[in-house]
Amino acid sequence: MKKARIIYNPTSGREAIKRALPTILEKFEVAGFETSTHATTGENDAIAAAKSAVERGYDLIVAAGGDGTINEVINGIAGFDNRPKLGIIPAGTTNDFARALRIPRDIYKAVDIILSNKSMLLDIGKVNEHYFMNIAGGGKLTELTYDVPSKLKTMLGQLAYYIKGIEMLPSLKPIKVKIEYDDEVLEDDIMLFLVSNTNSVGGFEKLAPSAKMNDGYFDLLILRKTNLAEFIHIASLALRGAHLDSKNIIYKQARYVKVSADEKMQLNIDGEYGGLLPGEFVNLQEHIEFCVPEEFIDMQEDLD
């Protein structure tokens, strides 16, 4: 019998996963899985739980929670040679990664996708010693993901980041950076850089509109030095994916990116603090097999 391990954050989504767990377990048992669970107890607990699940030979690991929980589970399994299939039940505030995979917020629909046996090998990124599935970046504006209060994110979604960005911008100063990507080098004053694996960042679903998640390439976005009026204009363009034509945006695709800065710059990895620059970003092509809906598979094939 196949074995599944559900690693869930009991506080995510107003404890929605915890309440739904009996029905989730029943669905997995009916589908032929011997299923067990692990409730996370704090920071990095999901990493240890995922490592243990790999070592114990589980065929399927399910990450149930927000982007932080998913990131930890990926960091737990990515270093192994024999990586089990990974399913996702989104229960966070923004759920950027699940949105990129077209996995619905409805818990039971997400479970049905996992049990439908449709999957795809997808890229993940690695920066220094940290893995990420969605986005890594730097610059004060990237810190919005942990500066915006959870309650505001829940109520306003991407608008919360937009409001916070406008609030912060007058006090922000550009930072001189050196960015090496594949065989090119850029030295410039920038407000932020993003190394993206998907098209969905901070609630903006078209930030990297042509991102393909199994091609071995990152989508690199750089926002040059900008004033408040220019930022508001670019942010409004980003809502519909029209920002890449702005003179203040640099957009490239690269397998490898190296960033260093003249002054202290924090790394943001999947919405959480990830240390300080310098950083070397490497794309690990088709590194983990994810349970995904048919719609997502069709969407990736259309990008070919």
C-alpha positions as CSV (number, residue, x, y, z in Angstrom):
1,M,0.0,0.0,0.0
2,K,1.2,3.5,-0.8
3,K,2.1,5.8,2.1
4,A,1.2,9.5,2.4
5,R,2.4,11.9,5.0
6,I,0.4,15.1,5.5
7,I,2.5,17.9,7.1
8,Y,0.2,20.7,8.1
9,N,0.2,24.0,9.9
10,P,-2.6,23.8,12.5
11,T,-3.0,27.6,12.7
12,S,-3.1,28.3,8.9
13,G,-6.4,29.6,7.5
14,R,-8.0,30.1,10.8
15,E,-7.4,26.4,11.6
16,A,-9.3,25.3,8.5
17,I,-6.9,22.3,7.9
18,K,-7.3,21.0,11.4
19,R,-11.1,21.0,11.1
20,A,-11.0,19.4,7.7
21,L,-8.5,16.7,8.7
22,P,-10.9,13.8,9.3
23,T,-12.5,14.2,5.9
24,I,-9.0,14.6,4.3
25,L,-7.8,11.4,5.9
26,E,-10.9,9.5,4.7
27,K,-10.4,10.7,1.1
28,F,-6.7,9.5,1.2
29,E,-7.6,6.1,2.7
30,V,-10.4,5.5,0.1
31,A,-7.8,6.3,-2.6
32,G,-5.6,3.6,-1.3
33,F,-3.1,5.5,0.9
34,E,-1.9,4.5,4.3
35,T,-1.9,8.1,5.7
36,S,-0.4,9.8,8.7
37,T,-0.1,13.4,9.8
38,H,2.3,15.8,11.4
39,A,1.2,19.1,12.9
40,T,4.0,21.7,12.8
41,T,4.9,23.3,16.1
42,G,7.1,26.2,15.1
43,E,9.7,27.6,12.7
44,N,11.6,25.0,10.7
45,D,9.6,22.1,12.1
46,A,8.2,21.3,8.7
47,I,11.7,21.0,7.3
48,A,12.6,18.3,9.9
49,A,9.2,16.6,9.4
50,A,9.7,16.4,5.6
51,K,13.3,15.1,6.0
52,S,11.9,12.4,8.3
53,A,9.2,11.5,5.8
54,V,11.7,11.0,3.0
55,E,13.9,8.9,5.2
56,R,11.0,6.7,6.2
57,G,10.1,6.0,2.6
58,Y,6.8,7.9,2.1
59,D,5.6,7.8,-1.5
60,L,3.7,11.1,-1.2
61,I,4.2,14.2,1.1
62,V,1.4,16.8,1.3
63,A,2.2,20.3,2.5
64,A,-0.9,21.9,4.0
65,G,-0.6,25.5,4.9
66,G,0.7,28.8,3.5
67,D,3.7,29.5,1.3
68,G,6.0,29.4,4.4
69,T,4.9,25.8,5.2
70,I,5.4,24.8,1.5
71,N,8.8,26.4,1.4
72,E,9.9,24.5,4.6
73,V,8.7,21.1,3.2
74,I,10.6,21.8,-0.1
75,N,13.7,22.6,2.0
76,G,13.2,19.3,3.7
77,I,13.0,17.1,0.6
78,A,15.1,19.0,-2.0
79,G,18.5,17.7,-0.8
80,F,17.6,14.0,-1.2
81,D,18.2,11.9,-4.3
82,N,15.0,10.0,-3.9
83,R,12.4,12.8,-3.6
84,P,8.8,11.7,-3.1
85,K,5.9,13.4,-5.0
86,L,4.6,16.6,-3.4
87,G,1.0,17.6,-3.0
88,I,-0.2,21.0,-1.8
89,I,-3.3,22.1,0.1
90,P,-3.2,25.9,0.3
91,A,-4.4,27.5,3.5
92,G,-2.3,30.7,3.9
93,T,-3.1,34.4,3.3
94,T,-1.7,34.9,-0.2
95,N,-0.9,31.3,-1.4
96,D,1.3,32.6,-4.3
97,F,2.6,29.2,-5.2
98,A,-0.7,27.4,-5.2
99,R,-2.1,30.2,-7.3
100,A,0.7,29.7,-9.8
101,L,-0.1,26.0,-10.0
102,R,-3.8,26.7,-10.4
103,I,-4.6,24.8,-7.2
104,P,-7.9,26.2,-5.7
105,R,-8.3,27.5,-2.1
106,D,-11.0,25.0,-1.5
107,I,-9.4,22.3,0.7
108,Y,-11.3,19.3,-0.7
109,K,-10.8,20.4,-4.3
110,A,-7.1,20.6,-3.6
111,V,-7.2,17.1,-2.1
112,D,-9.0,15.8,-5.2
113,I,-6.2,17.3,-7.4
114,I,-3.6,15.4,-5.3
115,L,-5.6,12.1,-5.6
116,S,-6.2,12.5,-9.4
117,N,-2.7,11.3,-10.0
118,K,-1.8,14.1,-12.4
119,S,1.7,15.5,-11.8
120,M,4.6,17.4,-13.3
121,L,8.3,17.8,-12.7
122,L,8.9,21.5,-11.9
123,D,11.9,23.7,-11.3
124,I,12.9,25.0,-7.9
125,G,15.6,27.6,-7.0
126,K,18.5,27.5,-4.6
127,V,20.2,30.6,-3.2
128,N,23.2,30.0,-1.0
129,E,21.9,27.1,1.2
130,H,18.2,27.9,0.9
131,Y,15.7,26.4,-1.6
132,F,12.8,28.3,-2.9
133,M,9.8,27.4,-5.0
134,N,8.4,30.8,-5.9
135,I,10.5,33.9,-5.5
136,A,13.7,35.3,-4.0
137,G,14.8,38.9,-4.1
138,G,16.3,41.9,-2.4
139,G,15.6,45.5,-1.8
140,K,13.5,47.3,0.8
141,L,10.3,46.8,-1.3
142,T,10.7,43.0,-1.1
143,E,10.3,43.3,2.7
144,L,6.7,44.2,2.2
145,T,5.8,40.5,2.4
146,Y,6.7,40.4,6.0
147,D,5.9,44.1,6.8
148,V,2.3,43.9,5.8
149,P,0.1,42.7,8.7
150,S,-1.5,39.4,8.2
151,K,-5.0,40.8,8.9
152,L,-4.5,43.4,6.1
153,K,-3.2,40.8,3.7
154,T,-6.3,38.7,4.4
155,M,-8.7,41.6,3.8
156,L,-7.0,43.4,0.9
157,G,-4.8,40.8,-0.9
158,Q,-2.5,42.5,-3.4
159,L,-3.9,45.9,-2.6
160,A,-2.3,45.6,0.8
161,Y,1.2,45.4,-0.8
162,Y,0.4,48.2,-3.1
163,I,-0.7,50.5,-0.2
164,K,2.4,49.6,1.9
165,G,4.7,50.2,-1.1
166,I,3.4,53.7,-1.6
167,E,3.7,54.3,2.1
168,M,7.3,53.2,2.2
169,L,8.7,54.5,-1.0
170,P,9.4,58.2,0.0
171,S,11.8,56.9,2.7
172,L,13.5,54.3,0.5
173,K,16.9,54.8,-1.1
174,P,18.2,52.9,-4.1
175,I,21.1,50.5,-3.5
176,K,24.1,50.1,-5.9
177,V,24.3,46.4,-6.9
178,K,26.2,44.2,-9.2
179,I,24.0,41.5,-10.8
180,E,25.6,38.8,-12.9
181,Y,23.2,36.6,-14.9
182,D,24.5,33.9,-17.2
183,D,27.1,35.7,-19.3
184,E,26.0,39.3,-18.6
185,V,26.8,41.9,-15.9
186,L,24.7,44.8,-14.7
187,E,25.9,47.5,-12.3
188,D,23.2,50.0,-11.4
189,D,21.2,51.7,-8.6
190,I,18.1,49.7,-8.0
191,M,15.0,49.7,-5.7
192,L,14.6,45.9,-5.9
193,F,15.4,42.7,-7.8
194,L,13.3,39.6,-8.0
195,V,14.5,36.1,-9.1
196,S,11.2,34.4,-9.9
197,N,10.3,30.8,-10.7
198,T,6.5,31.5,-11.2
199,N,4.2,34.3,-12.4
200,S,2.6,34.9,-9.1
201,V,4.3,37.1,-6.5
202,G,2.7,39.0,-3.5
203,G,-0.8,38.5,-5.0
204,F,0.3,39.9,-8.4
205,E,-0.5,37.1,-10.8
206,K,1.2,38.7,-13.9
207,L,4.5,39.9,-12.5
208,A,6.4,37.5,-14.7
209,P,3.7,36.7,-17.3
210,S,5.7,34.4,-19.4
211,A,7.3,32.4,-16.6
212,K,7.5,28.7,-17.4
213,M,8.0,26.4,-14.4
214,N,10.0,23.6,-16.0
215,D,12.3,25.3,-18.5
216,G,15.4,25.6,-16.2
217,Y,15.2,29.4,-16.3
218,F,14.5,32.1,-13.7
219,D,12.6,35.3,-14.6
220,L,14.8,38.1,-13.4
221,L,13.0,41.4,-12.8
222,I,14.9,44.6,-11.7
223,L,13.3,47.9,-10.7
224,R,15.7,50.7,-11.3
225,K,15.8,53.9,-9.2
226,T,12.3,55.4,-9.3
227,N,10.2,58.1,-7.7
228,L,6.8,57.8,-6.2
229,A,4.8,58.7,-9.3
230,E,6.8,56.3,-11.4
231,F,6.3,53.5,-8.9
232,I,2.6,54.0,-8.7
233,H,2.5,53.9,-12.5
234,I,4.6,50.7,-12.7
235,A,2.5,49.0,-10.0
236,S,-0.7,49.7,-11.8
237,L,0.9,48.3,-15.0
238,A,2.0,45.2,-13.1
239,L,-1.7,44.4,-12.2
240,R,-2.3,43.6,-15.9
241,G,1.2,42.4,-16.8
242,A,2.1,45.4,-18.8
243,H,5.0,46.6,-16.7
244,L,7.8,45.0,-18.6
245,D,7.8,47.8,-21.2
246,S,8.7,50.4,-18.6
247,K,12.1,52.1,-19.0
248,N,12.6,51.5,-15.2
249,I,12.1,47.7,-15.5
250,I,14.8,45.3,-16.6
251,Y,13.5,41.8,-17.4
252,K,15.8,38.9,-18.3
253,Q,15.7,35.1,-18.2
254,A,18.6,33.3,-16.7
255,R,19.7,29.9,-15.3
256,Y,22.1,31.5,-12.9
257,V,22.1,34.8,-11.1
258,K,24.7,36.3,-8.7
259,V,23.9,39.5,-6.8
260,S,26.2,41.6,-4.5
261,A,25.5,45.0,-3.1
262,D,27.6,48.0,-1.9
263,E,25.7,48.1,1.4
264,K,23.6,45.8,3.6
265,M,20.7,44.2,1.7
266,Q,18.4,41.5,3.0
267,L,17.4,38.5,1.0
268,N,13.7,37.7,0.9
269,I,13.0,34.0,0.1
270,D,9.4,33.0,-0.6
271,G,8.2,35.9,1.5
272,E,10.4,35.3,4.5
273,Y,13.8,36.7,5.7
274,G,16.6,34.7,4.1
275,G,19.8,36.3,5.3
276,L,21.9,38.9,3.6
277,L,23.5,39.4,0.2
278,P,25.7,38.3,-1.6
279,G,23.6,35.6,-3.1
280,E,24.1,33.0,-5.8
281,F,20.8,31.8,-7.4
282,V,20.8,28.4,-9.2
283,N,17.9,26.9,-11.1
284,L,17.4,23.2,-10.4
285,Q,15.4,22.1,-13.4
286,E,12.5,19.7,-12.9
287,H,13.8,18.9,-9.5
288,I,10.5,18.0,-7.7
289,E,7.4,16.2,-8.9
290,F,4.3,18.2,-7.9
291,C,0.6,17.1,-8.0
292,V,-1.1,19.6,-10.3
293,P,-4.4,20.0,-12.1
294,E,-4.9,19.3,-15.7
295,E,-5.4,23.0,-16.3
296,F,-1.9,23.8,-15.2
297,I,-0.3,21.1,-17.4
298,D,-2.2,22.5,-20.4
299,M,-1.1,26.0,-19.5
300,Q,2.6,25.0,-19.3
301,E,2.3,23.2,-22.7
302,D,0.8,26.3,-24.2
303,L,4.0,28.3,-23.2
304,D,6.2,26.0,-25.3
